[in-house]
Amino acid sequence: MNENARLTSVVFRLNRDRLDMLKELSKETRIRQSEYLREAIGDLLEKYQDRIVD
């Protein structure tokens, strides 16, 4: 991901237990929840890159 690229807001639903775990991880590590979510999405897109049509 281009670190200088402009970010866009996204809204989605998440199970409460997953959100609570994400919040706790973020609190313990002092890494923003949004950073973890961007990392997870990046990993997912890399995993399925062969299915993505440019």
NUSEVEX-882475 format. One record per residue: residue number from 0; residue in one letter; x, y, z of N, C-alpha, C in turn. Coordinates in nm, 2 decimals, m for minus. Layout:
N
+-----+----+--------+--------+--------+--------+--------+--------+--------+--------+--------+
:   i : aa :    n.u :    n.v :    n.w :   ca.u :   ca.v :   ca.w :    c.u :    c.v :    c.w :
+-----+----+--------+--------+--------+--------+--------+--------+--------+--------+--------+
: NUM :  a :      X :      Y :      Z :      X :      Y :      Z :      X :      Y :      Z :
...
+-----+----+--------+--------+--------+--------+--------+--------+--------+--------+--------+
// end
This chain:
54
+-----+----+--------+--------+--------+--------+--------+--------+--------+--------+--------+
:   i : aa :    n.u :    n.v :    n.w :   ca.u :   ca.v :   ca.w :    c.u :    c.v :    c.w :
+-----+----+--------+--------+--------+--------+--------+--------+--------+--------+--------+
:   0 :  m :   0.08 :  m0.12 :   0.00 :   0.00 :   0.00 :   0.00 :   0.09 :   0.12 :   0.00 :
:   1 :  n :   0.05 :   0.22 :  m0.08 :   0.12 :   0.35 :  m0.08 :   0.09 :   0.42 :   0.05 :
:   2 :  e :   0.19 :   0.44 :   0.13 :   0.17 :   0.50 :   0.26 :   0.13 :   0.65 :   0.25 :
:   3 :  n :   0.15 :   0.71 :   0.13 :   0.11 :   0.85 :   0.11 :  m0.03 :   0.86 :   0.05 :
:   4 :  a :  m0.09 :   0.75 :   0.02 :  m0.22 :   0.75 :  m0.04 :  m0.32 :   0.80 :   0.06 :
:   5 :  r :  m0.42 :   0.87 :   0.01 :  m0.53 :   0.93 :   0.09 :  m0.62 :   0.81 :   0.14 :
:   6 :  l :  m0.66 :   0.81 :   0.26 :  m0.74 :   0.71 :   0.32 :  m0.89 :   0.75 :   0.30 :
:   7 :  t :  m0.97 :   0.65 :   0.29 :  m1.12 :   0.66 :   0.28 :  m1.18 :   0.59 :   0.40 :
:   8 :  s :  m1.29 :   0.65 :   0.45 :  m1.36 :   0.59 :   0.56 :  m1.45 :   0.47 :   0.51 :
:   9 :  v :  m1.46 :   0.37 :   0.59 :  m1.54 :   0.25 :   0.55 :  m1.62 :   0.22 :   0.68 :
:  10 :  v :  m1.74 :   0.18 :   0.66 :  m1.83 :   0.14 :   0.77 :  m1.87 :  m0.01 :   0.75 :
:  11 :  f :  m1.86 :  m0.09 :   0.85 :  m1.90 :  m0.23 :   0.84 :  m1.94 :  m0.28 :   0.98 :
:  12 :  r :  m2.00 :  m0.39 :   0.98 :  m2.05 :  m0.45 :   1.11 :  m1.95 :  m0.56 :   1.15 :
:  13 :  l :  m1.93 :  m0.57 :   1.28 :  m1.84 :  m0.67 :   1.34 :  m1.91 :  m0.73 :   1.46 :
:  14 :  n :  m1.89 :  m0.86 :   1.49 :  m1.95 :  m0.92 :   1.61 :  m1.89 :  m0.85 :   1.73 :
:  15 :  r :  m1.97 :  m0.84 :   1.83 :  m1.92 :  m0.77 :   1.95 :  m1.80 :  m0.83 :   2.01 :
:  16 :  d :  m1.80 :  m0.97 :   2.02 :  m1.68 :  m1.03 :   2.08 :  m1.55 :  m1.01 :   2.00 :
:  17 :  r :  m1.56 :  m1.00 :   1.87 :  m1.44 :  m0.97 :   1.79 :  m1.40 :  m0.82 :   1.81 :
:  18 :  l :  m1.50 :  m0.73 :   1.82 :  m1.46 :  m0.59 :   1.85 :  m1.40 :  m0.58 :   1.98 :
:  19 :  d :  m1.45 :  m0.64 :   2.08 :  m1.39 :  m0.64 :   2.22 :  m1.25 :  m0.69 :   2.22 :
:  20 :  m :  m1.22 :  m0.80 :   2.14 :  m1.09 :  m0.85 :   2.14 :  m0.99 :  m0.75 :   2.06 :
:  21 :  l :  m1.04 :  m0.69 :   1.96 :  m0.96 :  m0.59 :   1.88 :  m0.93 :  m0.47 :   1.97 :
:  22 :  k :  m1.03 :  m0.43 :   2.05 :  m1.01 :  m0.31 :   2.14 :  m0.90 :  m0.35 :   2.24 :
:  23 :  e :  m0.91 :  m0.47 :   2.30 :  m0.82 :  m0.51 :   2.40 :  m0.68 :  m0.52 :   2.34 :
:  24 :  l :  m0.66 :  m0.58 :   2.23 :  m0.53 :  m0.59 :   2.16 :  m0.48 :  m0.45 :   2.13 :
:  25 :  s :  m0.56 :  m0.36 :   2.09 :  m0.52 :  m0.22 :   2.06 :  m0.47 :  m0.15 :   2.19 :
:  26 :  k :  m0.54 :  m0.17 :   2.29 :  m0.51 :  m0.11 :   2.42 :  m0.38 :  m0.16 :   2.47 :
:  27 :  e :  m0.36 :  m0.29 :   2.46 :  m0.24 :  m0.36 :   2.52 :  m0.11 :  m0.32 :   2.44 :
:  28 :  t :  m0.13 :  m0.31 :   2.30 :  m0.01 :  m0.29 :   2.22 :   0.01 :  m0.14 :   2.18 :
:  29 :  r :  m0.10 :  m0.06 :   2.21 :  m0.10 :   0.08 :   2.17 :  m0.09 :   0.10 :   2.02 :
:  30 :  i :  m0.14 :   0.01 :   1.95 :  m0.15 :   0.02 :   1.80 :  m0.30 :   0.04 :   1.77 :
:  31 :  r :  m0.33 :   0.14 :   1.69 :  m0.46 :   0.17 :   1.65 :  m0.54 :   0.05 :   1.59 :
:  32 :  q :  m0.67 :   0.04 :   1.62 :  m0.75 :  m0.06 :   1.57 :  m0.75 :  m0.05 :   1.41 :
:  33 :  s :  m0.75 :   0.07 :   1.36 :  m0.75 :   0.09 :   1.22 :  m0.63 :   0.03 :   1.15 :
:  34 :  e :  m0.51 :   0.04 :   1.22 :  m0.39 :  m0.02 :   1.17 :  m0.40 :  m0.17 :   1.15 :
:  35 :  y :  m0.46 :  m0.23 :   1.26 :  m0.48 :  m0.38 :   1.25 :  m0.57 :  m0.41 :   1.14 :
:  36 :  l :  m0.68 :  m0.34 :   1.12 :  m0.78 :  m0.37 :   1.02 :  m0.72 :  m0.35 :   0.88 :
:  37 :  r :  m0.64 :  m0.25 :   0.86 :  m0.57 :  m0.23 :   0.73 :  m0.47 :  m0.34 :   0.70 :
:  38 :  e :  m0.40 :  m0.39 :   0.81 :  m0.31 :  m0.50 :   0.79 :  m0.38 :  m0.63 :   0.75 :
:  39 :  a :  m0.50 :  m0.65 :   0.82 :  m0.57 :  m0.77 :   0.79 :  m0.63 :  m0.77 :   0.65 :
:  40 :  i :  m0.68 :  m0.66 :   0.61 :  m0.73 :  m0.65 :   0.47 :  m0.62 :  m0.66 :   0.37 :
:  41 :  g :  m0.51 :  m0.60 :   0.40 :  m0.39 :  m0.62 :   0.31 :  m0.35 :  m0.77 :   0.29 :
:  42 :  d :  m0.35 :  m0.84 :   0.41 :  m0.31 :  m0.98 :   0.41 :  m0.41 :  m1.06 :   0.33 :
:  43 :  l :  m0.54 :  m1.03 :   0.34 :  m0.65 :  m1.10 :   0.27 :  m0.64 :  m1.08 :   0.12 :
:  44 :  l :  m0.61 :  m0.95 :   0.08 :  m0.60 :  m0.92 :  m0.06 :  m0.48 :  m0.99 :  m0.12 :
:  45 :  e :  m0.37 :  m0.99 :  m0.05 :  m0.25 :  m1.06 :  m0.10 :  m0.28 :  m1.21 :  m0.12 :
:  46 :  k :  m0.35 :  m1.27 :  m0.02 :  m0.38 :  m1.41 :  m0.03 :  m0.46 :  m1.44 :  m0.15 :
:  47 :  y :  m0.56 :  m1.36 :  m0.19 :  m0.64 :  m1.38 :  m0.30 :  m0.61 :  m1.30 :  m0.42 :
:  48 :  q :  m0.49 :  m1.25 :  m0.44 :  m0.45 :  m1.16 :  m0.55 :  m0.47 :  m1.23 :  m0.68 :
:  49 :  d :  m0.46 :  m1.36 :  m0.69 :  m0.48 :  m1.43 :  m0.82 :  m0.63 :  m1.42 :  m0.87 :
:  50 :  r :  m0.72 :  m1.38 :  m0.78 :  m0.86 :  m1.37 :  m0.81 :  m0.90 :  m1.23 :  m0.85 :
:  51 :  i :  m0.81 :  m1.13 :  m0.82 :  m0.84 :  m0.99 :  m0.84 :  m0.80 :  m0.95 :  m0.99 :
:  52 :  v :  m0.90 :  m0.90 :  m1.06 :  m0.87 :  m0.85 :  m1.19 :  m0.84 :  m0.70 :  m1.19 :
:  53 :  d :  m0.72 :  m0.67 :  m1.25 :  m0.68 :  m0.53 :  m1.25 :  m0.75 :  m0.46 :  m1.37 :
+-----+----+--------+--------+--------+--------+--------+--------+--------+--------+--------+
// end
